[in-house]
Amino acid sequence: MKTFTKILILMFAMFTGSCSDDSNDAMAQATLPGKMYITIDGVSQPATLYDNVATRALVAHLQETPVSVSLNSSGGFEIWGALGFSLPASNEQITAQPGDVILYNGSNICLFYGTNSWSYTRLGHIDGLSENELRSFLKAGESDISVTLSLEPINSGLYQVRADDIHNDTYYNLNGQKVDNPSHGIYIKNGNKVKL
């Protein structure tokens, strides 16, 4: 009887191991897009993705539907909150930098506008924004920030500006609204992002 039990345990281990390998093989063969988009208040910013098992699992979720989360400021360096599902973590001791997109405790996402050292899993990095621009985009210091993660930019006012409405001396904010007297910041002029 003991031999029969050992054989059953061995067969179960082989079966679960082969199922796990099949899902890992499928995930490894999936094409990882280079970018994910983070949308806050109708403005989408691209983030370059790191290639790891957590990011591949996140992309699998995003291929089905965008993920909307509510994040809160914390510690003066990040906004963070629950994803609503877990991802496989591969934590390492790192110092997160402004723009880093981080997985914390397997089920929380952190978007950094400052720095912090901890055991994290890197997911990506928000492209092209300075630390001050990140603080503004991520609504540093605020609570209940509605954030959408997607594989395509979410339609916002920026994309609703028609090309024939754009004139050489006209500036638009990132929500697509005309600005008569632009001051310091990022604007759209002639269909291009400009920094004043």
DAVEN-V996320 format. One record per backbone hydrogen bond with DSSP energy under -0.5 kcal/mol. CO is the residue of the C=O (numbers start at 0). NH is the residue of the N-H. If there is no record, write none. Layout:
{{CO/NH} {CO/NH}}
//
This chain:
{{0/4} {1/5} {2/6} {3/7} {4/8} {5/9} {6/10} {7/11} {8/12} {9/13} {10/14} {11/15} {12/16} {13/17} {14/18} {15/19} {16/20} {17/21} {18/22} {19/23} {20/24} {21/25} {22/26} {23/27} {24/28} {25/29} {29/31} {30/32} {33/48} {35/46} {36/38} {36/149} {37/44} {38/147} {39/42} {41/43} {42/39} {44/37} {45/126} {46/35} {47/124} {49/51} {51/55} {52/56} {53/57} {54/58} {55/59} {56/60} {57/61} {58/62} {59/63} {60/63} {60/64} {65/67} {66/148} {68/70} {68/146} {70/144} {71/79} {73/76} {73/77} {76/112} {76/113} {77/73} {78/110} {79/71} {80/108} {86/88} {91/93} {91/119} {93/95} {93/117} {95/115} {96/99} {98/125} {99/101} {99/111} {100/122} {100/123} {101/109} {102/120} {103/106} {103/107} {105/86} {106/82} {106/83} {107/103} {108/80} {109/101} {109/111} {110/78} {111/98} {115/95} {117/93} {117/119} {119/91} {120/102} {122/49} {123/100} {124/47} {129/133} {130/134} {131/135} {132/136} {133/137} {134/139} {135/138} {138/141} {141/72} {143/145} {144/70} {144/146} {145/40} {146/68} {147/38} {148/66} {149/36} {155/158} {155/159} {156/159} {156/160} {157/160} {161/164} {162/165} {164/166} {166/169} {170/178} {171/187} {172/175} {173/157} {176/172} {177/179} {178/170} {184/195} {186/193} {187/171} {188/191} {191/188} {193/186}}
//
